[in-house]
Amino acid sequence: MTDLINLQGKLEYENLAKHIVNRLEWLGSFAKDPEGGITRLLYSKQWTDTQQALKSWMEAEGLEVKFDEVGNLSGIVKGVNQTETVLTGSHVDTVKNGGLFDGQFGIVAGILALIYLKDQYGTPKRNLEIVSLAEEEGSRFPYCFWGSKNIAGGAYKKDVENLADSNGVIFSDAISEAGFTFKDETKSPRQDLKVFVEIHVEQGNVLETEKKSVGIVKCIVGQRRFTIEVKGQANHAGTTPMGYRKDAVYAASQMIHETLNMAEQYGDPLVATVGRIDISPNIANVVPGKAAFTLDLRHIDKNTMFHFTERFIENINDISREHGVETVIKKWLDTDPVPMDPEITELIEKKCKEKNLSYKVMHSGAGHDAQIFAPSIPAAMLFVPSEKGISHNPGEYTAPADLAEGVKALISTLYELAYK
């Protein structure tokens, strides 16, 4: 591995980039989907095969390897001070028929970084650890961040043991069949962790648009999700005059238009998305009696989210009264924005400047494992570009040269955190 990179001089981009791509393709081979992407759901055979393959690779490279109770897989370079650990990594699970880069790039990048640092600089001052996190996506069971929550704290058996997947398989049976169990909840979260650094594909098109190879994340957005249910009165489409109708779709469409228009007025970085609309009875010649739609709201500032929420609820209630319909607003997700550690963010920026990397300080519009670690330990994130912003899709792609730039930034950061 030492022939691939020289931190004191020039990166051998061609060799490093090829090596990263080869490892990603190799890893994806354990979870190929018939539709062309990869599907690696928590505790499935594809998931188990991938984790075991990673274990073999890390052991062959001389890392100390272990699973925790729930299946998080770690490769470790022991430090002089073994009471402090610098952690990097990402999630190994995917969405159904996902791409080659989401999650697993952060694992491959972390392993390559540890191999290089161990070979080039020997024993670090603090432990260096790469973790292939069991789950983040929530694609099999209706629960997200199972891997990182079991390390950082916040995951409980009672919340998941009776959850069922789409085939009716119960969570407690799936974890047992995969060879794992639930953690001992009487034990405190790990005390040795001093920092977590995650590298991930952007899953957006900001870096590509601005022609930057590395993103330095300063904040992960907060999210609020709502379901708005509108109840009017179903009636005959031909015999009910327009002025006599209680048309649920007409009211809902005005609510959607005004909410999204208000979001445009607020401007970046606020985003609002109506991703699902249901209509009843959904018949061509019947005035709709019911309509329901979802609203996904995201911003990096909690107060702005609160202010926007108050305004859109007030507007929806006004529209509801105007149309003579009943409206119920249900909030079912509410997470605050999570800032990344400013000192580590500054360190990453310093390293990018030193290595003459093309970078941008930015926020993340998607959730990541780093936000689970951030409340308890300093956490930071790096991005590499996603072509056309495509993610959760077999068409997901990042240019090999950008992958190499990201790994270079990660290596430089981990060197400062673990060896200095």
HELIX and SHEET records of a PDB file:
HELIX    1   1 TYR A   13  GLY A   28  1                                  16    
HELIX    2   2 SER A   29  ALA A   31  5                                   3    
HELIX    3   3 LYS A   45  ALA A   60  1                                  16    
HELIX    4   4 GLN A  104  TYR A  121  1                                  18    
HELIX    5   5 TRP A  146  ALA A  152  1                                   7    
HELIX    6   6 LYS A  157  VAL A  160  1                                   4    
HELIX    7   7 PHE A  171  GLU A  177  1                                   7    
HELIX    8   8 VAL A  206  THR A  209  1                                   4    
HELIX    9   9 MET A  242  TYR A  244  5                                   3    
HELIX   10  10 ALA A  248  TYR A  266  1                                  19    
HELIX   11  11 LYS A  302  HIS A  323  1                                  22    
HELIX   12  12 PRO A  342  GLU A  354  1                                  13    
HELIX   13  13 ALA A  370  PHE A  373  1                                   4    
HELIX   14  14 GLU A  387  GLY A  389  5                                   3    
HELIX   15  15 PRO A  400  TYR A  419  1                                  20    
SHEET    1   A 8 GLU A  64  PHE A  67  0                                        
SHEET    2   A 8 LEU A  73  VAL A  77 -1                                        
SHEET    3   A 8 ARG A 126  LEU A 133 -1                                        
SHEET    4   A 8 ASN A  81  HIS A  91  1                                        
SHEET    5   A 8 LEU A 193  VAL A 201  1                                        
SHEET    6   A 8 ALA A 379  VAL A 384  1                                        
SHEET    7   A 8 VAL A 214  ILE A 220 -1                                        
SHEET    8   A 8 VAL A 338  PRO A 339 -1                                        
SHEET    1   B 8 GLU A  64  PHE A  67  0                                        
SHEET    2   B 8 LEU A  73  VAL A  77 -1                                        
SHEET    3   B 8 ARG A 126  LEU A 133 -1                                        
SHEET    4   B 8 ASN A  81  HIS A  91  1                                        
SHEET    5   B 8 LEU A 193  VAL A 201  1                                        
SHEET    6   B 8 ALA A 379  VAL A 384  1                                        
SHEET    7   B 8 VAL A 214  ILE A 220 -1                                        
SHEET    8   B 8 TYR A 359  SER A 364  1                                        
SHEET    1   C 4 VAL A 271  THR A 273  0                                        
SHEET    2   C 4 LYS A 290  HIS A 299 -1                                        
SHEET    3   C 4 GLY A 222  LYS A 231 -1                                        
SHEET    4   C 4 GLU A 326  THR A 335 -1                                        
SHEET    1   D 2 ASN A 235  HIS A 236  0                                        
SHEET    2   D 2 VAL A 286  VAL A 287 -1                                        
SHEET    1   E 3 VAL A 271  THR A 273  0                                        
SHEET    2   E 3 LYS A 290  HIS A 299 -1                                        
SHEET    3   E 3 ILE A 277  SER A 280 -1                                        
END                                                                             
